[in-house]
Structure formats: C-alpha cells, structure tokens
Amino acid sequence: MPKIRWIGIIDQKDIAKYQSAPLPENAIKTDLPNSMGEMMMKAAPIAVCSFMICMVSMVAKCSAAKMNVISLPWTIVGLLITPLYLILHEFLHAIAYPKKAIVSIGILKQFAAVALAFYPLKRWRFTVMSLLPYILGLVPLILFQLCSAENEALNSILFILSMMGMISPYPDAYNVFYMFRKIPAGSKILFCGDDTYYIPKEG
C-alpha cells in the first residue's frame, strides 16, 4: 500500500502542490479535459448509463414486490452518508498505487474529494485505480436486490449509496475509455497538476 496522507480542505489552485514534479522529457500531454465542467460533458454518457442501471434495478424490484420499496425520509438519511462515501471513493483510488507512491487525500473548496499523486502507472494499474471505486456502487446495488422489500429503511439507504457509488466514478471510467482508445500499449500514465500525461514505452 502507498503512503496515504490527509491534507484537509484545499483550493483548486493547490492541486499542483501535491500532484506535480519534473516530468520526464518524453512525457506527452493528453487532450483529456482538465476542467471539471468539460470532463462532465465528455463523460456524461457513462453517468447516464450508470443512472439507468440503478433505476432499472429499483423499478424491477418494485415491480416484483408490487410495492414501493423506498421512502423519502430514509433516502435523505442515505444522502447524509454520501460525503463520507466520497472520501472512501478517493481512498479506494489511493490504495491502488504502488508502495513507493505518496497519495494525498483531501477536499476541494469547490466541494469535491480528491486523491492526488504524481506517480506513473502502468495501464493495468491505472485501470484498477480508476475503476476500483465502482465497488461502492456494485456492492450496495447487489445488497439492495437481496434486501427484503418490506425493509424500506435499508432499501432506501442502499439504493442511494448504490446510485452515488455507480455514478461518481464516471470521469474515472472515461479516463480508462480514453486510455484504451488513444494511449499506446506499454505506456505509463500519470497526473501532473490538472493535466494527464503518458510516457511511451521505450524501444
């Protein structure tokens, strides 16, 4: 496991402090979006697909049970848990880094949790690092289907957590999609400041 440190609340402009160092001479900058707004637009289809999976799951359960299995008060309770869920999301990103890496976890003032590291990752590790937080959506979604239809409290909380866990990694999933389409095999990928670079395989 890498060295993980908590850095508290930071500003967007502070990212470079925790996620930058001299780049290798052969590092190539990708054209991945470096602003949250642009990334949200590019990756929106992935978010829509994740949302639809959760909604189909709920409709199927309600239809099978012939009753509404969630309630508004308990969904609000689920929403109150989600800030901790976002931090756990970043922790799952962090643990995928190698032992030598230093990963800083914090919260942006712009209301987003972040895991920041300047460390080149092989394609397989970059994929694991990016997609590991989907566990936070898949596990509650499976438990939601297994939970008794009469247990509105647990169903409501599990549904909200599954929704958050399935949708929140959509920019990370887009990064993986981009990697397989545009980054050559054998390359290593790393973040520097707000940008993403890759280092081609030598030879």
C-alpha positions, 0 to 999 in steps of 0.5 A, a space after each residue: 500500500 502507498 503512503 496515504 496522507 490527509 491534507 484537509 480542505 484545499 483550493 483548486 489552485 493547490 492541486 499542483 502542490 501535491 500532484 506535480 514534479 519534473 516530468 520526464 522529457 518524453 512525457 506527452 500531454 493528453 487532450 483529456 479535459 482538465 476542467 471539471 465542467 468539460 470532463 462532465 460533458 465528455 463523460 456524461 454518457 457513462 453517468 447516464 448509463 450508470 443512472 439507468 442501471 440503478 433505476 432499472 434495478 429499483 423499478 424491477 424490484 418494485 415491480 416484483 414486490 408490487 410495492 414501493 420499496 423506498 421512502 423519502 425520509 430514509 433516502 435523505 438519511 442515505 444522502 447524509 452518508 454520501 460525503 463520507 462515501 466520497 472520501 472512501 471513493 478517493 481512498 479506494 483510488 489511493 490504495 491502488 498505487 504502488 508502495 513507493 507512491 505518496 497519495 494525498 487525500 483531501 477536499 476541494 473548496 469547490 466541494 469535491 474529494 480528491 486523491 492526488 499523486 504524481 506517480 506513473 502507472 502502468 495501464 493495468 494499474 491505472 485501470 484498477 485505480 480508476 475503476 476500483 471505486 465502482 465497488 461502492 456502487 456494485 456492492 450496495 446495488 447487489 445488497 439492495 436486490 437481496 434486501 427484503 422489500 418490506 425493509 424500506 429503511 435499508 432499501 432506501 439507504 442502499 439504493 442511494 449509496 448504490 446510485 452515488 457509488 455507480 455514478 461518481 466514478 464516471 470521469 474515472 471510467 472515461 479516463 480508462 475509455 480514453 486510455 484504451 482508445 488513444 494511449 499506446 500499449 506499454 505506456 505509463 500514465 500519470 497526473 501532473 497538476 490538472 493535466 494527464 500525461 503518458 510516457 511511451 514505452 521505450 524501444 
